[in-house]
Amino acid sequence: MNDDKAIWPPVEPIAAGIKGRCPHCGEGRLFSGFLTVAPRCGNCGLDNSFADAGDGPAVFVILIIGFIVVGLALWMEVSVNPPLWLHFMLWIPLTIVLSLAGLRIAKGVLITLQYRNKAAEGRLEGRE
């Protein structure tokens, strides 16, 4: 891995995380599966062993998507008063789709911010 700024200019971590790109070069893929972090960047060779987002992405997604879906469901119930089956048909698929999309985005952003802020260096120093 080469840290030369002329070869690898600084990468905007939020944009790279949203796109699922390498936090070092901004070109290679961050994920090898839907939520599986690739072991190395295919472009610059960055070792992604530092990447440990933990439960952070899930917490953000639960809070944000829950707020949106519950708010919309309550608004619809008060405004339209639809039957219960319609609530199920609308909100369950919407919650699943938004949660899956949000989880990948949140995980990518947290990992790229972790790299940018060198948050994993202290954890990796004790490894031999």
C-alpha positions in Angstrom: 0.0 0.0 0.0 1.4 3.3 -1.0 0.4 6.4 1.0 1.7 8.9 -1.6 -0.9 11.7 -2.0 0.1 12.2 -5.6 -1.0 8.6 -6.5 -4.0 8.4 -4.1 -5.6 11.8 -3.5 -7.7 12.2 -0.4 -11.1 10.5 -0.7 -14.3 12.0 0.7 -15.4 9.4 3.2 -19.1 10.0 3.1 -19.3 9.7 -0.7 -17.0 6.7 -0.7 -19.1 5.0 2.0 -22.4 5.6 0.2 -21.0 4.2 -3.0 -19.4 1.3 -1.3 -15.9 2.2 -2.4 -12.4 1.8 -0.9 -11.7 4.5 1.8 -8.1 4.8 0.6 -8.3 5.1 -3.2 -12.0 5.6 -3.7 -12.0 3.2 -6.7 -12.0 -0.4 -5.4 -15.0 -2.1 -3.9 -15.4 -2.0 -0.1 -17.9 -5.0 0.0 -17.4 -8.4 -1.5 -21.0 -9.3 -0.8 -24.1 -7.4 0.3 -22.7 -6.6 3.7 -19.5 -8.6 3.7 -16.4 -6.4 3.8 -13.8 -7.4 1.2 -10.5 -8.6 2.7 -8.5 -6.3 0.4 -9.1 -3.5 -2.1 -8.8 -4.8 -5.6 -7.4 -1.5 -6.8 -4.9 -0.2 -4.2 -4.5 -3.4 -2.0 -5.7 -1.8 1.2 -6.0 -4.4 4.0 -9.6 -4.0 5.3 -8.9 -6.0 8.5 -9.3 -2.7 10.4 -13.0 -2.5 9.4 -15.2 -3.3 12.3 -18.4 -1.2 12.3 -19.9 -3.3 15.1 -23.6 -2.6 15.8 -23.4 1.1 14.9 -25.0 0.8 11.4 -27.9 -1.3 12.8 -28.6 1.2 15.6 -28.6 4.1 13.1 -30.9 2.3 10.7 -33.3 1.2 13.4 -33.7 4.7 14.8 -33.9 6.5 11.4 -36.1 4.0 9.5 -38.2 3.4 12.5 -38.9 7.1 12.9 -39.8 7.4 9.3 -42.0 4.4 9.0 -43.8 4.8 12.3 -44.4 8.5 11.6 -45.9 7.7 8.2 -48.0 4.9 9.5 -49.4 7.1 12.3 -50.1 9.9 9.8 -51.9 7.5 7.5 -53.9 6.0 10.3 -55.1 9.4 11.5 -55.7 10.9 8.0 -57.1 7.9 6.0 -57.9 5.2 8.6 -57.2 2.3 6.3 -57.9 -1.3 7.2 -55.2 -3.2 9.1 -54.2 -5.4 6.1 -53.3 -2.3 4.1 -50.9 -1.2 6.9 -49.3 -4.6 6.8 -49.0 -4.5 3.0 -47.4 -1.1 3.0 -45.2 -0.8 6.0 -43.7 -4.3 6.3 -42.1 -4.3 2.8 -41.1 -0.6 3.0 -39.4 -1.3 6.4 -37.5 -4.3 5.0 -36.4 -2.5 1.8 -35.3 0.7 3.6 -33.5 -1.2 6.3 -31.5 -3.3 3.9 -30.5 -0.3 1.8 -29.8 1.8 4.8 -27.7 -0.9 6.5 -25.3 -1.1 3.6 -25.0 2.6 3.3 -24.5 3.1 7.0 -21.9 0.3 7.2 -20.0 1.8 4.3 -20.0 5.3 5.7 -19.0 4.2 9.2 -16.1 2.1 7.9 -14.8 4.9 5.6 -15.1 7.4 8.5 -13.2 4.8 10.7 -10.4 4.7 8.2 -10.3 8.5 7.7 -10.1 9.2 11.5 -7.7 6.3 12.1 -10.1 4.9 14.7 -8.8 1.3 14.5 -5.0 2.1 14.9 -5.1 1.7 18.7 -6.9 -1.6 18.4 -4.5 -2.9 15.8 -1.3 -1.9 17.6 -1.6 -4.7 20.1 -1.7 -7.3 17.3 1.4 -9.1 16.2 
